[in-house]
Amino acid sequence: MLHLGLIGNTASLILLMAVVSNAMLNSKGGVSGIDLHPRVSAPFTVAPLALGRFGRRVPRVLVILNALVLTFVWLDLAASSL
């Protein structure tokens, strides 16, 4: 279960980088790419918070903290689009 949490964190981070790089390309007048909204990442961001509790000691804490940081980054990104 902890490995699924790590996979969720990785997917959330990759999706975050895609959204941010797409926004940067669009703002510089580049080719319009895919339109991803921060709400797409909700399952990938919330799932590691729940799955992190199945680990032991340090890995559990790292997965949960990483999920919390990604959640706050996604919320910050979503707040700017409101």
C-alpha positions as CSV (number, residue, x, y, z in Angstrom):
1,M,0.0,0.0,0.0
2,L,2.9,2.3,0.7
3,H,4.2,1.8,-2.8
4,L,0.8,2.9,-4.2
5,G,1.2,6.0,-2.2
6,L,4.6,6.6,-3.7
7,I,3.2,6.0,-7.2
8,G,0.4,8.5,-6.4
9,N,2.9,11.1,-5.3
10,T,5.0,10.6,-8.4
11,A,1.9,10.9,-10.6
12,S,0.8,14.1,-8.9
13,L,4.3,15.6,-9.3
14,I,4.4,14.7,-13.0
15,L,0.9,16.2,-13.5
16,L,1.9,19.3,-11.6
17,M,5.0,19.8,-13.8
18,A,2.9,19.3,-16.9
19,V,0.3,21.9,-15.8
20,V,2.9,24.5,-14.9
21,S,5.0,24.0,-18.0
22,N,1.9,24.2,-20.2
23,A,0.9,27.4,-18.5
24,M,4.3,28.8,-19.1
25,L,4.3,27.9,-22.8
26,N,0.8,29.4,-23.2
27,S,1.9,32.7,-21.5
28,K,4.9,33.1,-23.7
29,G,2.8,32.8,-26.9
30,G,3.8,29.2,-27.6
31,V,1.8,26.5,-29.1
32,S,-1.4,25.9,-27.2
33,G,-1.1,22.5,-25.5
34,I,-3.5,20.4,-23.4
35,D,-5.7,22.3,-21.0
36,L,-5.3,20.6,-17.6
37,H,-7.1,22.0,-14.5
38,P,-5.7,21.5,-11.0
39,R,-8.9,19.6,-10.0
40,V,-7.6,16.7,-12.2
41,S,-5.0,15.9,-9.6
42,A,-7.3,15.4,-6.6
43,P,-7.2,11.6,-6.6
44,F,-3.4,11.5,-7.1
45,T,-2.9,14.0,-4.2
46,V,-5.4,12.8,-1.6
47,A,-4.8,9.0,-2.1
48,P,-1.1,9.1,-0.8
49,L,-2.3,10.8,2.4
50,A,-4.5,7.7,3.1
51,L,-2.0,5.1,1.8
52,G,0.9,6.6,3.6
53,R,-0.4,5.2,6.9
54,F,0.4,1.7,5.9
55,G,4.2,2.2,6.0
56,R,6.6,1.9,8.8
57,R,8.3,4.8,10.6
58,V,10.4,7.1,8.3
59,P,8.9,6.0,4.9
60,R,5.4,6.6,6.3
61,V,6.2,10.1,7.4
62,L,8.0,11.0,4.2
63,V,5.1,9.8,2.0
64,I,2.5,11.7,4.1
65,L,4.6,14.9,4.2
66,N,5.3,14.7,0.5
67,A,1.5,14.3,-0.2
68,L,0.8,17.3,2.1
69,V,3.3,19.5,0.3
70,L,1.9,18.5,-3.1
71,T,-1.7,19.1,-1.8
72,F,-0.8,22.7,-0.7
73,V,1.0,23.4,-4.0
74,W,-2.0,22.2,-6.0
75,L,-4.3,24.3,-3.8
76,D,-2.1,27.3,-4.4
77,L,-2.2,26.7,-8.1
78,A,-6.0,26.2,-8.1
79,A,-6.5,29.4,-6.1
80,S,-4.7,31.5,-8.7
81,S,-7.2,30.2,-11.3
82,L,-10.3,31.2,-9.4
